[in-house]
């Protein structure tokens, strides 16, 4: 039991001594993970928008988002748009 207490005491001292470094490292890791997730989302959106552009060509298009879900719309004339079906 004494060995366990000594080990836990030394572990606690080490954690307190290096707490600032540990917190900074955890924040850096969280930032990198968040930035990577944002990059992937932006890349997926731009790929979907590019597919919409090429599907509606030569007409103009709109990629309309509602929350996380988007859909491609192609202009029929200056006042009418039609949803593009990828079937």
PyMOL commands that set and color helices and strands:
alter all, ss='L'
color gray80, all
select helices_A, chain A and resi 2-17+19-56
alter helices_A, ss='H'
color red, helices_A
select strands_A, chain A and resi 61-66+69-75+81-83
alter strands_A, ss='S'
color yellow, strands_A
deselect
rebuild
show_as cartoon
